[in-house]
Amino acid sequence: MSSNNHIRQYKHLTQIIFFDLEFYVPVKDRESERKDLRANPFQEGHFLMGGTFTKKNPLLPDKKLNTIDFWIWRYHDNETVLLEAIVTYLENVWNEIKEKPDQTDLIIAGIGVSRADLGYLYSKSLQHNTRSQDHLFSIFYQLRIIELESMAVPFFSNKNGLLYPKTTGQLLDLFNINRERKSGTEVWGAYDGRDFKSIEERNSNEVTDMIQIYDRMVASIHSQNASIRFSSDVYSKLMSLVKKDKDKNYIKHRYTHNKDSHVLKAGVGISERYKLFKIMKTAKFLK
């Protein structure tokens, strides 16, 4: 929220909030010929159930996570009070950011966060008059957005020339995250049955998965830059630093010796690159 042209990223202030929301859709609006977003903040009977927010300082060495969740059943089924709590939380994080006027803006990240969660939250906050219109716009639309479903596009082949956002299932498969993916529509029935625990657990798991996708995306980018080709001397140094035989064999099977260098084999996938990166990181070969 700064007009300063010289933006900096202070380690203790640079923050990403990973979050995911759950919306309630009444029975009459659940059927649709298209698999599109059926939740609509302006339709009668639709409301925000809540969500999970996890704050991460990516530039700090310990990368400690701070998680908080908000659910309408904890606020006496009052959507206005729920929204007040979420807006206050975001205001508090923004205030931390504004400790330094040249600190980069608050970052949010998620899957579909730009086309669903952010707009829904903003619209509902307006309807319930949680803050003035200009203040709400400032809170929500000066955020920097990391949209994982779009950022992952270059990791896929996209052979037909169409750059199209990826599904959660595609992201979980790509980054080798073992999580059974159920339909998001199940939360409506769970709410009808007052099974709040399953909604909270599902939502929390989704945010955990987002963070893993982000971390593995970052690691994959690093691994592509760091491990495509090594000179023989550097390769020997790497192997001397790696302690476990299984890790050494993993590296050997993915590199080919070419004259005076070792080159990553064609066809080594994202998950394999990620594991290579982790091995090299553990061996303190990479900083």
TILUMKE-881599 format. One record per residue: z, x, y of N, C-alpha, C in turn; residue in one letter. Coordinates in steps of 0.05 Angstrom, whole numbers, plus 5000, padded with zeros to 4 digits. Atoms other than C-alpha are relative to their C-alpha. Layout:
ZXYZXYZXYA/...
This chain:
500050174976500050005000500050175025M/500049814978498750585045497250035012S/502549974987493350685097499350305003S/500449714998493951445091497650084983N/502449935014487351755072500550224980N/499449785019490652335035502049914980H/498350125021493352004973500950224980I/498949825019497852394927501249854976R/498850115024500752284858502550154993Q/497449885005508052464858500949934971Y/499450045029510452554786502049784996K/497950195005516652124793499349725011H/500850264988513051564831497549884989L/502550115011506351504796500749844975T/499150185021507350904752497849814991Q/501850205011503250464706501749784987I/498750225014505549774685498049884980I/501650135021502649544619501349724996F/498850275003503548794613498049814987F/501550215012501248184576501549745003D/498850264995502447454591499249804978L/500750225018502646834548499949745016E/500450244985500046174575500149764980F/499950245017501345474548497749825007Y/502250194997495445014537500749744985V/499350255014496844274521497949934979P/501750065023493743974458497349895009V/502550134992488443574496498050215010K/501949804990485344224523499650234981D/500249775019485644654461497350024986R/502650005014478944464431497850095019E/502249914984472844824456497850114982S/502249895016465944994429499750305004E/500249724994466345674461502850134996R/497549855003471546214446500750135027K/499449904974473246274519502949965007D/497250034991479646284559500549705007L/499450294996482545584555502349955019R/497850034981488645714597498949995029A/500950044973487545474668502449935018N/497550054984493145524721499849755017P/500450234982490144934759499849744985F/500250255015489844434702502849894993Q/497450135006495443934689501050074973E/498849945026500244124635499950294991G/500249715006498344864635502250145015H/497949854986503945344650500350284988F/499449735009506146064644502550004983L/497749985017510646184585501650265006M/498649754994512246904605498450244990G/501449765009510647614584501850245000G/498649745002512648334573498850205019T/500949804981512248884625501350274992F/499049735006512949624606499050205020T/500649814979513250144660500050294989K/500449735010510750854645499450195022K/500649784981510951484687498350214985N/501749835017504951844656500150305007P/500049724992505952494695502750144994L/497549875008513152614672499950094971L/500249895027514153044610501149824978P/498850175021518652554573498649734998D/501650255001514151954590501849764991K/498250215008520151494584498949725008K/500950274995518450754579502349825007L/498150204991522150194614498849734996N/501250265007520949504586501949775008T/498550244993523048824612498149764993I/501650245005520748134591501249765014D/499250244986520947454624498949764984F/500950235016520646784587501249745012W/499350254987520846074613502549874988I/497750135013526045854562502650145008W/497649874990530946354592500649915029R/499650104973530046014659500049705001Y/499750295001531545304638497349865002H/502750125000524145164629498949945028D/500850034971523145244704498050215007N/502249804995516445574719500450145027E/499649884974518245684792502050234999T/497949795002524546084775498950244984V/501249795016520646474722498150175018L/501849864983515346664773501550165022L/498349864981520646854824501050264988E/499049765013523447344774497950214997A/502249815004516647664759499150125026I/500949904974514647714832502150205011V/497949824991521348034849499950264985T/500349765016520448534793497750175011Y/502349854990513548734820500650115028L/499249914973516348774891501750254998E/498249775003521749254867498550254992N/501649765008516749714833498350095024V/501549924977512349704895501850155020W/498249864981518449904937500650284991N/499749735010519450504892497550175008E/502549864994512150694903500050075030I/500249964971512850624979502150205010K/498149794991518451154980498550225014E/501749814987512751624998497549865011K/502350154989507451345046497350094989P/502649905010501951775015499849984969D/500050035029503651594943497849804992Q/502150185009497951284904501149724993T/499150275005498350534893501149964972D/499050085026501850194835497649944982L/502250045019497450184772501049804979I/499550185023497149624721497950044979I/501949965022493849654653500449794979A/499850205021492249184597497249944989G/502550105012486948824557499449735011I/500650254987483648274596501849945024G/498150044978488748374651498749935026V/501450064975483648344707498749735000S/501450265000480147714684501849774992R/498350225009486047314658502850025012A/497149984994493247554668500550015030D/499549964971492847784741499349755016L/500850244985489047174766501749774995G/498250235007493446684729502750035014Y/497549954987499747004755499949965030L/500450044971497147024826499749705008Y/500550284994494746304824502649844997S/497550155004501346044796502050075022K/498249924979505246444847499449865027S/500850144976501246124903500849704998L/499350285003502245424875503049955004Q/497150044998509745514871501250115025H/499049904974510245824940502250214997N/497949805005514146414913500350195024T/500049844976512146824974497749905018R/502250084983507346765033497350094987S/502649945012499946785016499150295004Q/500849734995498647445050501750204985D/498249815014504647775017499250004970H/500850015028502447534948497450154995L/502549865003495447794959500550305001F/499349724998498348464979501250104974S/498649925024502748494917498050034977I/501750025024497248304867497350145003F/502749904998490748554896499850275014Y/500149724993492649234922500850184976Q/499549865025494249424850497550154992L/502249865013489849944816500049914971R/500250125026487349654751498650184980I/501249875023486150004685499449784979I/500850215019482249504643499050134974E/500549855024482449794573497549904985L/502350115014477149324545497350105012E/502449894987472149604595499950314999S/499949705001474450334596499350114973M/500749915027473350374521497049994994A/502950035006465950204526498650264993V/501449765006463550934528500850124973P/499249905026467251064462498449874978F/501750145019462350594427497150095004F/502849914999455050724411498349845020S/501550174981452350124452496950044997N/502849945006445550214419498049825013K/502050184988442349604450499950025031N/500149954971443649864521501749825016G/498250184985448649314539502850115000L/497249924997455249554566501749765002L/498550255001459949004546502950054992Y/497249965006467648974545500649944970P/499350015028470749054476502449824995K/497750185007475548594439502450184992T/497649865008482648774422499750114972T/500449915027480748814349498350254998G/501749774999475249314364501550255009Q/498549784989480049744404502050104979L/498049925021485349744348498650154978L/501549865021480049944297499150285009D/501149754990477050484341502250225001L/497849804996483750824355501950004976F/498549985026486350714284502949915003N/497350124997492250274303500249774980I/499750195022494649884243501749765008N/498650244991496449194269498349754992R/501450255007494548514240499649845026E/500650144975491048154297499749704994R/500150295003492447404299498949875025K/501250144978489246894344502249945021S/498250054978492446824413500849715002G/499450294998492246064405502449934984T/497650065017497946104354502549965016E/497550014984503046174410500449715010V/499750274991501645454432501549834979W/498550145021503845174365502850104997G/497349885002509645654364501849895022A/498450124978511945384431500749714994Y/499550285007511144664407502349994979D/498049995020515544854348502650145008G/497749864988520545214394500650264985R/499749745014519345854355499650225021D/500249814978520646294415500050294991F/499749735010522446914375497250124992K/502649915009515446964345498150065024S/501649964976512246904413500750265014I/499149764987516547454442499250254984E/500749775017515347924383497050055001E/502949964999507847814384499250125026R/500749904974507447934458500950295004N/499049734998511748554455498350204984S/501749835016507448844399497350055014N/502649974986501148724441500250215022E/499749804979503949134498500450284988V/499749745014506049684450497350114992T/502749925009498949694423498350105024D/501449914976496149744494500650295008M/499149734993500250364507498950204981I/501249825020497950674442497050045005Q/502949984994490650524460499650185024I/500249834976491650834529500550304992Y/499349735007495051454500497950134983D/502049895018489851554446497350035015R/502449964984484251454496500250255017M/499649764985487151994540499850254982V/500149775019488252454480497250054991A/502849965009481152334457498350145021S/501549874979478352524524500750305002I/499149725000482553164523498850154977H/500949875024480453314452497050065002S/502949954997473053244469499550245018Q/500449774982473853744525501050264988N/498749765009478154224486499250114973A/500349925028475754254415497249984989S/502850015010468154214410499150264989I/500949735008466954964404502150215006R/498249774996471355574394498650264992F/500949745010469656304391501650074976S/498649935024471756634327502850105005S/497349904993477556984361501949785007D/498350224992480156344392500749824976V/499550165025479355974326502150134983Y/498049855016483356514291502849975012S/497450034987488856454343501149724995K/499250285006488955694333501249984972L/499150035027489655764258502650154995M/497549855002495256274266502449845011S/497950164987499155784309500749754983L/499650245016498355194261501650084976V/498149925021504155224211499549874973K/500250155025502654684160497250044987K/502549955014497354824107498249755001D/501750244999495054094108498649975027K/501250014973493854144183497750215002D/502049795000489954794174497549904985K/502250105016485654464120498549775015N/501250214985484553864165498050115021Y/501849874980481654324219497650124986I/502249875014477554724169497849814992K/501950195010474154104142498449865022H/501450144978471953874211498650205019R/501549804985469154524239498250154981Y/501949845015463154914216499750275014T/500349734989462355664224497150055007H/502849954990456155834266499950265015N/500249734988454956574278502850095009K/497449904990460756794323501749785011D/498450224990463556104336500549794979S/499450235018466555494303499549745016H/500950244986463454824322500949754986V/499250265011466054124312497649874986L/502250125015461853774259499149745013K/501050254990457353204279501249774984A/498950235014460152524262503049984998G/497150024999467452694272500849785020V/499550244984470252034298502450035019G/497950014980475151834352502850054988I/497449975013481151784305500450284990S/499849725009479652464275500450195023E/499749834976478952784344502949975010R/497350044990485552474363502050164982Y/498249855018488952774301499750305005K/500449724994485853454317501550085025L/498649954975488553404387503150024996F/497150015005495553234361500950264986K/499349765015495453824313500150245019I/500149784981493354304368502249995021M/497850034980498554014416502650084987K/497549935014504054084364500350304996T/500049715004502054804351500250155027A/499849884973502554924427497550175006K/502649874993495255144427498949885026F/500850144976493854624481502549945016L/497750064982498354524541500149705005K/
